[in-house]
Amino acid sequence: MQYLLLLCAIVCEVLGTLTLRVAANGRPPLYAVVAVGYVLAFVALAGSLRHGMPLGVAYGVWAAAGVALTAAASRFLFDEPLTRRMLTGIAFVMVGVLLMEIGAGH
């Protein structure tokens, strides 16, 4: 259950962030969708923690997946750059999160 809630938190955060991009470009009513996305993301993240996921692991996975998915979606939805250097940075973040998960030993 903790991983399902974490996945929900990631999806809500990414959708909220992508919607923020649209809202900031002249569609202010969408700020309500952004707020709901972020609130749901934090509620789901808290649920994941409540079900026993360690904070460092939960936050690391949430942040890394959010960065990677937002960058990839922004590339396709908004034609934003996604260079090799950026992909390398995302890979480093993911390796760091993997090491956190392994180090937690749960």
C-alpha positions as CSV (number, residue, x, y, z in Angstrom):
1,M,0.0,0.0,0.0
2,Q,2.9,2.4,0.8
3,Y,4.2,2.1,-2.8
4,L,0.7,2.6,-4.3
5,L,0.3,5.8,-2.3
6,L,3.7,6.9,-3.3
7,L,2.9,6.3,-6.9
8,C,-0.3,8.4,-6.5
9,A,1.7,11.2,-4.9
10,I,4.1,11.2,-7.8
11,V,1.4,11.3,-10.4
12,C,-0.5,14.1,-8.6
13,E,2.6,16.2,-8.2
14,V,3.6,15.8,-11.9
15,L,0.2,16.6,-13.1
16,G,0.0,19.6,-10.8
17,T,3.4,20.8,-12.1
18,L,2.5,20.3,-15.7
19,T,-0.8,22.2,-15.1
20,L,1.2,25.0,-13.5
21,R,3.1,25.5,-16.7
22,V,-0.2,25.9,-18.6
23,A,-1.7,28.1,-15.9
24,A,1.3,30.4,-15.9
25,N,1.0,30.9,-19.7
26,G,-2.3,32.7,-19.5
27,R,-4.9,30.3,-18.1
28,P,-5.2,31.4,-14.4
29,P,-8.3,29.3,-13.6
30,L,-6.1,26.3,-13.8
31,Y,-4.3,27.4,-10.7
32,A,-7.1,25.6,-8.8
33,V,-6.2,22.3,-10.5
34,V,-2.5,23.0,-9.6
35,A,-3.5,23.4,-5.9
36,V,-5.6,20.3,-5.9
37,G,-2.8,18.3,-7.5
38,Y,-0.3,19.4,-4.9
39,V,-2.6,18.9,-2.0
40,L,-3.4,15.4,-3.2
41,A,0.3,14.7,-3.7
42,F,1.1,15.6,-0.1
43,V,-1.9,13.7,1.3
44,A,-0.8,10.6,-0.7
45,L,2.8,11.1,0.4
46,A,1.7,11.3,4.0
47,G,-0.3,8.2,3.6
48,S,2.8,6.4,2.3
49,L,4.7,7.5,5.4
50,R,1.8,6.4,7.6
51,H,2.0,2.9,6.1
52,G,5.7,2.6,7.1
53,M,7.8,3.9,4.3
54,P,10.9,5.7,5.6
55,L,10.9,9.4,5.0
56,G,14.3,9.6,3.2
57,V,13.3,6.9,0.8
58,A,9.8,8.2,0.2
59,Y,10.9,11.8,-0.4
60,G,13.9,10.7,-2.6
61,V,11.7,8.5,-4.8
62,W,9.0,11.1,-5.0
63,A,11.4,13.9,-5.9
64,A,13.5,11.9,-8.4
65,A,10.5,10.4,-10.2
66,G,8.8,13.9,-10.2
67,V,11.8,15.5,-11.8
68,A,12.3,12.7,-14.4
69,L,8.6,12.5,-15.4
70,T,8.1,16.3,-15.5
71,A,11.2,16.8,-17.6
72,A,10.2,14.0,-20.0
73,A,6.6,15.2,-20.3
74,S,7.7,18.8,-20.7
75,R,9.8,17.7,-23.6
76,F,6.8,16.2,-25.4
77,L,4.0,18.5,-24.3
78,F,5.8,21.9,-24.3
79,D,8.8,21.2,-26.6
80,E,11.2,22.1,-23.8
81,P,14.8,20.9,-24.1
82,L,15.9,17.6,-22.7
83,T,19.7,17.4,-23.4
84,R,22.1,14.6,-22.7
85,R,23.5,16.6,-19.8
86,M,20.0,16.9,-18.3
87,L,19.4,13.2,-18.8
88,T,22.7,12.5,-17.1
89,G,21.7,14.6,-14.2
90,I,18.4,12.7,-13.9
91,A,20.3,9.4,-14.1
92,F,22.5,10.6,-11.2
93,V,19.5,11.5,-9.1
94,M,17.9,8.1,-9.8
95,V,21.1,6.3,-8.8
96,G,21.2,8.3,-5.6
97,V,17.6,7.4,-4.8
98,L,18.4,3.7,-5.6
99,L,21.3,3.8,-3.1
100,M,19.0,5.3,-0.5
101,E,16.5,2.5,-1.1
102,I,19.2,-0.1,-0.8
103,G,20.7,1.5,2.2
104,A,17.4,1.6,4.0
105,G,17.4,-2.2,4.1
106,H,13.8,-2.7,4.8
